[in-house]
């Protein structure tokens, strides 16, 4: 089952000719999550053939325009296209004030249920959980309240070895318990260990989205060991003073967090419009953390299933 991230936008405060503001879609087992919704997100969804009505949850990191100004347009289009499925939005309470104001002033009553989940920016908290995954907030250090998001799969039941189940003549009503890790005891009191009857379905996969933030070593503990880390890299390191003044990070700083956190892969984005050629940013980040890639629009990053 897929665990795949698609980049829709990677520019910082302003869009450029070929880069849109921040937006990403995460596909976890064919469930679609939109992370930030900068201006032009709808266009990018169409361009990369991602059906926006399959998006059930939207996560907004903070209220700088390059991270949410596309949201009202998307909400409205879903309404105009006749959406009926509920939509969950996660963000700071003020975001709901903005949504309610625009709906009221346009005299719009949505055809679908919009469920808003206010989040706190000052503590890492579990904000979403279902049968497949959990989502926690990550505390970030920016000019205004800002949160990152950590998506983690839940462990999947082990896979039954049917030939072994048949060999030991195990009744069907024991299958569910064995998939969940139980051993089997036959009528003679013999114990057949679970490891003999099953194989792993793969280790849970994880993705951490770290939106706008100044360099903060405490972040490494929040994202330790994740499979895929997105960390903003607005500037190259020669502008580290500029990064500090604007509460942003450099390529070297993002790569240092990835190295300290021992993540498997780093993606850098949120590039300043001053950079026409992004390769120097990639080269610089790789001097610290080799397994780094650019968050180029349309790029897909898949986390393969991991087995013991």
Backbone torsions as a table, in degrees:
resi	resn	phi	psi	omega
1	UNK	NA	142.9	-172.2
2	UNK	-72.3	150.7	167.4
3	UNK	-139.7	91.2	-165.7
4	UNK	-136.4	132.8	178.3
5	UNK	-106.2	131.0	174.8
6	UNK	-114.5	128.6	179.6
7	UNK	-86.8	123.4	176.7
8	UNK	-102.7	-29.0	-178.6
9	UNK	-153.3	143.9	-176.0
10	UNK	-140.7	10.8	179.4
11	UNK	-85.8	162.5	177.4
12	UNK	-89.1	-131.3	-166.6
13	UNK	-56.7	-34.4	-177.4
14	UNK	-126.4	144.7	175.8
15	UNK	-70.1	152.7	174.6
16	UNK	-117.2	-177.2	-176.2
17	UNK	-56.0	-40.4	-174.9
18	UNK	-122.6	15.2	178.2
19	UNK	-137.6	131.8	178.0
20	UNK	-99.9	162.7	175.1
21	UNK	-64.5	172.4	-169.0
22	UNK	-59.3	129.3	169.4
23	UNK	-167.3	140.5	179.4
24	UNK	-144.3	152.3	172.9
25	UNK	-120.5	128.0	177.3
26	UNK	-109.8	122.4	178.8
27	UNK	-103.6	111.5	176.6
28	UNK	-116.4	106.9	178.7
29	UNK	55.3	43.6	179.0
30	UNK	66.6	24.9	168.2
31	UNK	-114.7	135.4	-167.0
32	UNK	-112.7	128.7	-178.2
33	UNK	-122.4	126.2	176.8
34	UNK	-94.7	129.0	-179.0
35	UNK	-115.5	114.0	-171.8
36	UNK	60.8	157.9	-171.6
37	UNK	-150.8	67.8	179.3
38	UNK	-67.3	171.3	179.0
39	UNK	-55.0	134.4	178.6
40	UNK	89.7	4.8	-178.0
41	UNK	-60.5	-40.2	179.0
42	UNK	-58.3	-45.3	179.7
43	UNK	-59.7	-41.3	-178.9
44	UNK	-68.9	-35.8	176.2
45	UNK	-61.6	-42.4	177.9
46	UNK	-66.3	-44.2	-177.3
47	UNK	-58.7	-40.5	-176.3
48	UNK	-101.2	16.5	170.8
49	UNK	57.0	45.1	174.6
50	UNK	-106.0	118.9	-174.9
51	UNK	-78.4	112.3	-172.5
52	UNK	-67.0	-21.7	178.0
53	UNK	-75.2	-7.4	173.3
54	UNK	-85.8	-10.0	178.2
55	UNK	-76.7	122.0	-179.6
56	UNK	-106.2	-18.3	-175.7
57	UNK	-139.1	135.1	178.1
58	UNK	-124.2	131.1	-178.6
59	UNK	-117.8	121.8	-179.0
60	UNK	-112.4	123.7	-173.1
61	UNK	-75.6	-39.5	-179.4
62	UNK	-167.6	175.3	-169.0
63	UNK	-102.1	35.1	162.6
64	UNK	-85.4	139.3	-168.2
65	UNK	-56.1	-32.7	-177.4
66	UNK	-71.3	0.8	179.1
67	UNK	-117.3	-7.5	-178.8
68	UNK	-146.0	-4.4	-173.3
69	UNK	-66.8	-13.0	175.2
70	UNK	-87.2	-4.3	-171.7
71	UNK	-68.0	-46.6	-177.0
72	UNK	-63.2	-37.5	177.1
73	UNK	-62.5	-41.2	179.8
74	UNK	-67.6	-43.2	176.7
75	UNK	-58.6	-43.0	-178.4
76	UNK	-67.7	-41.7	179.8
77	UNK	-64.8	-41.4	176.0
78	UNK	-57.2	-39.9	177.8
79	UNK	-64.7	-48.6	-177.1
80	UNK	-66.0	-29.4	-179.6
81	UNK	-85.4	3.9	173.6
82	UNK	82.9	26.4	178.1
83	UNK	-57.2	140.7	175.3
84	UNK	-121.1	-21.8	179.7
85	UNK	-70.0	144.5	178.5
86	UNK	-65.9	153.6	179.6
87	UNK	-125.3	127.7	178.7
88	UNK	-102.3	128.9	178.1
89	UNK	-122.0	131.7	-179.9
90	UNK	-114.8	125.7	179.4
91	UNK	-176.5	177.5	177.4
92	UNK	-68.0	151.7	-172.5
93	UNK	-53.0	-35.7	-178.7
94	UNK	-60.8	-25.6	177.8
95	UNK	-64.0	-39.3	178.1
96	UNK	-66.8	-33.6	175.3
97	UNK	-59.5	-42.1	179.2
98	UNK	-64.1	-45.8	-179.1
99	UNK	-62.3	-47.2	-178.4
100	UNK	-63.8	-38.9	178.6
101	UNK	-61.6	-46.5	-177.1
102	UNK	-69.2	-37.3	176.8
103	UNK	-65.2	-40.8	-179.1
104	UNK	-66.6	-44.8	-176.6
105	UNK	-70.5	-23.8	176.8
106	UNK	-96.1	3.9	179.2
107	UNK	53.1	47.8	-177.9
108	UNK	-107.9	127.5	171.5
109	UNK	-112.6	112.0	-173.5
110	UNK	-62.4	144.0	178.5
111	UNK	-75.5	-15.6	-177.4
112	UNK	-122.7	165.9	-179.2
113	UNK	-86.5	123.4	175.0
114	UNK	-101.3	117.9	-178.0
115	UNK	-108.7	116.6	-176.1
116	UNK	-100.8	134.1	179.9
117	UNK	-117.0	103.5	178.6
118	UNK	-69.4	139.3	179.8
119	UNK	-120.8	152.4	178.1
120	UNK	-98.8	138.1	-177.0
121	UNK	-90.5	-7.9	-170.9
122	UNK	-103.1	4.5	177.0
123	UNK	-151.5	142.6	175.3
124	UNK	-74.1	121.7	-170.5
125	UNK	-137.4	145.6	170.8
126	UNK	-71.6	119.0	-176.9
127	UNK	-113.8	-14.4	178.8
128	UNK	-153.1	138.0	176.9
129	UNK	-149.9	136.1	172.7
130	UNK	-144.9	-165.3	-175.1
131	UNK	-65.6	-24.6	-173.1
132	UNK	-101.3	-30.0	-169.5
133	UNK	-156.9	169.2	169.7
134	UNK	-125.7	152.0	173.6
135	UNK	-128.7	125.7	177.6
136	UNK	-118.9	151.5	174.0
137	UNK	-82.4	153.4	176.0
138	UNK	-120.0	127.4	-179.9
139	UNK	-73.3	124.4	178.0
140	UNK	-116.3	159.6	-175.2
141	UNK	-116.4	94.0	-176.6
142	UNK	-128.5	-178.8	-177.1
143	UNK	-67.6	-29.1	176.7
144	UNK	-128.0	166.8	179.5
145	UNK	-51.7	131.8	-173.5
146	UNK	-151.1	137.8	179.2
147	UNK	-129.6	145.5	168.3
148	UNK	-97.2	179.5	-177.0
149	UNK	-138.8	135.5	179.3
150	UNK	-116.3	114.7	-179.9
151	UNK	-101.0	127.3	179.6
152	UNK	-134.5	129.3	171.5
153	UNK	-66.1	149.3	168.8
154	UNK	-85.2	150.3	177.7
155	UNK	-57.8	139.3	178.5
156	UNK	-94.7	151.0	177.7
157	UNK	-57.1	151.2	178.1
158	UNK	-68.5	156.2	180.0
159	UNK	-91.2	133.8	179.8
160	UNK	-75.8	139.5	171.5
161	UNK	-91.3	97.8	-170.4
162	UNK	-60.1	-37.4	179.6
163	UNK	-62.9	-34.4	177.7
164	UNK	-71.9	-39.9	178.9
165	UNK	-60.9	-39.9	179.3
166	UNK	-71.5	-39.0	-179.0
167	UNK	-60.0	-39.7	-179.3
168	UNK	-92.7	4.7	178.0
169	UNK	52.6	49.1	-177.3
170	UNK	-82.2	125.9	-179.3
171	UNK	-63.3	150.5	-175.8
172	UNK	-59.1	-33.9	-175.0
173	UNK	-68.3	-7.8	175.8
174	UNK	-93.0	-10.2	-171.4
175	UNK	-59.5	-46.0	-175.5
176	UNK	-61.3	-44.6	179.9
177	UNK	-64.0	-39.3	179.3
178	UNK	-67.2	-39.5	176.5
179	UNK	-59.9	-31.3	-179.2
180	UNK	-90.0	8.0	171.4
181	UNK	111.2	-0.1	-178.6
182	UNK	-72.4	147.7	166.2
183	UNK	-79.4	172.0	178.3
184	UNK	-122.4	133.7	176.0
185	UNK	-113.5	122.8	-178.4
186	UNK	-83.7	-176.5	-174.4
187	UNK	-66.7	-15.7	-178.7
188	UNK	-100.8	6.7	178.7
189	UNK	84.5	7.4	177.8
190	UNK	-77.1	135.7	179.7
191	UNK	-100.4	121.8	172.9
192	UNK	-103.2	117.4	-175.5
193	UNK	-65.9	147.0	-178.1
194	UNK	-57.7	-37.1	-177.8
195	UNK	-63.1	-22.3	178.6
196	UNK	-82.5	-19.8	-174.9
197	UNK	-103.9	-12.7	-173.6
198	UNK	-139.6	167.1	169.1
199	UNK	-129.3	159.9	-179.5
200	UNK	-65.3	143.2	173.8
201	UNK	-89.2	3.5	179.8
202	UNK	108.9	146.7	178.7
203	UNK	-73.3	148.1	178.4
204	UNK	-59.6	143.1	179.2
205	UNK	-101.1	160.2	-173.8
206	UNK	-147.7	150.9	177.5
207	UNK	-141.1	132.1	177.6
208	UNK	-117.5	127.5	178.8
209	UNK	-108.5	112.3	179.1
210	UNK	-111.7	97.2	179.9
211	UNK	-71.3	-155.9	-170.7
212	UNK	-57.8	127.2	-179.2
213	UNK	-163.9	146.4	170.0
214	UNK	-75.1	160.8	178.1
215	UNK	-60.3	127.1	-177.0
216	UNK	-146.6	109.4	-175.3
217	UNK	-62.8	-24.2	178.4
218	UNK	-62.2	-22.0	180.0
219	UNK	-62.5	-30.1	-178.9
220	UNK	-58.8	-37.5	178.7
221	UNK	-68.2	-31.6	-178.3
222	UNK	-70.2	-29.9	-172.8
223	UNK	-116.4	16.3	-173.5
224	UNK	-55.9	127.3	172.2
225	UNK	75.3	10.0	-179.4
226	UNK	-68.2	154.4	178.8
227	UNK	-70.1	-38.9	-174.5
228	UNK	-138.9	126.0	179.6
229	UNK	-121.6	125.4	167.6
230	UNK	-101.5	125.7	178.5
231	UNK	-134.7	127.6	-179.8
232	UNK	-58.9	143.5	178.1
233	UNK	-141.8	73.5	-172.7
234	UNK	-65.0	-33.9	-173.2
235	UNK	-130.2	158.2	165.4
236	UNK	-76.2	166.1	-167.3
237	UNK	-73.9	-15.2	175.5
238	UNK	-67.6	-15.3	177.5
239	UNK	-107.7	33.2	-177.7
240	UNK	-61.3	-34.1	177.9
241	UNK	-66.9	-38.4	176.1
242	UNK	-64.3	-40.6	178.3
243	UNK	-60.6	-46.3	180.0
244	UNK	-61.9	-42.6	-176.9
245	UNK	-64.8	-30.3	-177.6
246	UNK	-102.9	6.6	-178.8
247	UNK	58.6	46.2	174.3
248	UNK	-122.4	-178.7	-177.4
249	UNK	-122.7	161.6	175.8
250	UNK	-104.5	171.4	177.5
251	UNK	-57.9	-46.4	-178.5
252	UNK	-63.5	-39.5	-178.8
253	UNK	-67.2	-42.6	177.3
254	UNK	-62.4	-43.2	-179.7
255	UNK	-66.1	-33.4	178.2
256	UNK	-66.5	-40.8	176.0
257	UNK	-61.3	-44.5	179.8
258	UNK	-61.1	-41.1	179.9
259	UNK	-66.4	-47.4	-179.1
260	UNK	-64.9	-34.5	-177.8
261	UNK	-83.9	-8.1	179.8
262	UNK	54.7	47.0	177.3
263	UNK	-78.8	165.0	-179.6
264	UNK	-82.3	-38.6	-177.8
265	UNK	-148.0	143.2	179.0
266	UNK	-116.1	136.8	170.8
267	UNK	-118.4	130.9	177.1
268	UNK	-109.8	146.1	-178.9
269	UNK	-159.8	-162.0	-177.2
270	UNK	63.0	47.6	-173.0
271	UNK	-76.1	138.3	174.2
272	UNK	-60.6	143.5	179.5
273	UNK	-64.7	-12.5	179.8
274	UNK	-67.9	-20.0	-176.3
275	UNK	-96.1	110.3	174.6
276	UNK	-81.8	-41.1	178.4
277	UNK	-103.1	121.1	-175.6
278	UNK	-93.0	-8.3	-177.2
279	UNK	-59.9	-38.7	176.9
280	UNK	-59.4	-33.0	177.2
281	UNK	-66.2	-41.0	179.1
282	UNK	-65.1	-46.0	-179.1
283	UNK	-60.1	-43.0	-178.9
284	UNK	-65.0	-44.7	179.8
285	UNK	-61.9	-37.7	-177.5
286	UNK	-70.4	-15.1	174.4
287	UNK	-67.1	-21.3	178.8
288	UNK	-105.7	-43.1	-177.4
289	UNK	-133.6	106.2	-170.0
290	UNK	-63.1	-41.9	-174.9
291	UNK	-83.6	65.2	-179.8
292	UNK	-119.0	143.2	173.5
293	UNK	-134.5	161.3	176.4
294	UNK	-84.3	144.2	174.6
295	UNK	-83.3	72.8	179.5
296	UNK	-82.8	142.6	-175.6
297	UNK	-63.2	133.5	-176.8
298	UNK	90.0	-11.6	179.1
299	UNK	-70.2	143.1	176.9
300	UNK	-118.1	134.8	178.9
301	UNK	-121.2	112.5	-176.9
302	UNK	-103.6	134.9	173.3
303	UNK	-99.9	113.5	-177.5
304	UNK	-72.7	154.8	176.1
305	UNK	-65.2	138.0	-177.1
306	UNK	-110.3	131.2	179.1
307	UNK	-115.2	154.3	-179.9
308	UNK	-62.6	NA	NA
